[in-house]
Amino acid sequence: MSPRQPDGAPLPGAGELPGEVLAPDGAQRPFSVYLHVPYCRVRCGYCDFNTYTNLDLGGGASASDYVSTLAGELRLARAAMDRAGLPARSARTLFLGGGTPTMLPAADLARMVALVRETWGLAEDAEVTTEANPETVDERYLATLAEAGFTRVSFGMQSAVPHVLAVLERTHTPERVPLVVDWARRAGLSTSLDLIYGTPGETLEDWARSLDAAMDTDPDHVSAYALVIEEGTRMWAQVRRGELPVPDDDDEATKYEMADAALAAAGYEWYEISNWARPGHECRHNEAYWHDWDWYGAGPGAHSHFGDVRMWDVKAPVPWAAQVAAGRLPVAGHEVIDLPSRELERVMLGIRLREGIALADLVRAGEATTSEGTPRRLVPAVAQMVAEGMLEPAAALRGRVVLTLRGRLMADHVTGRLVD
């Protein structure tokens, strides 16, 4: 959801979806929906997402008008999908992200769930998640979400240390996090905490304190991401001016290892490089991305994925709303992914998962393979990476590529060697 969008071509005709949205073999891929809510109370210094602190943007893009404009986009999207011949599928997951969706009243979020149910339908066991800032919800708010059909809430905790939160420009206090997790649990919602490690000035002791605080609340799921300072953000400017140090790769690697060890000891299992969960509480919406499902993303700057087609909405909220008001699907551009890019994408995403990828799935047309179906070009590479401690030996014997802890720290390197 970065403000920097890729280059792409407009949709053909009057906003028609290209034919490549259909699976060549006629298969019906699972379907998910993402709704982007771009409003935030404060724009954090490290954030490069498409967010706005002004709730009164006008032109159908104000917070008070937002759900109505979103409803218009969903109607246009469903019509375009029907014209393209995409099969009707209920959404298996729905995710509200941002921004901070909980900047809007709980009734607005409830209406978004109803809109998706009316537009495509929601599977009987659908996972329905919203992101939330701990300061923007209370017990009644969370109970209203549960009554509306939400099953899960992901709280942006980031850290339990006040000086780290101050560097990140987060507005909540550490004491708020256990309260909101408890309120969500009472409402029957599954809970997740998002953590960030590698913040300038964060010590190993600070990070251990944050991990302990997170586990003390006993959430169902924990995400831990290394801080990335994106060009153009306020924090990037602070680093350039020498006001903040550049995050250290070795420090971040150590903190990742600390997180993995602490979470494993507490009964959480890693299922994706940056995500750990108690069994049965994995985030199915994120798994939809990693497993190459179809999804429609609505809202300013939201991205969609159908087969070999990637497309993205107009980024700025007011022009986005104007397109919807004019009856035009607000897609700014699209691209059709070629075969080599698809292979790279599939390996890059699949390798992040606990189950890894099957070597037999990496066979190229006309390529020589072993009797087990493993591409011969990869036999020495896989053997070498097992010897280097980056791949699990037992999984390799079964014909699968599964990362070790060391391999998780070098996932991009492993991906490059598999597709080279």
Summary of the structure (lengths in Angstrom):
residues: 420
radius of gyration: 21.9
end to end distance: 28.4
largest distance: 63.7
contacts: 1378
relative contact order: 0.13
helix: 40%
strand: 20%
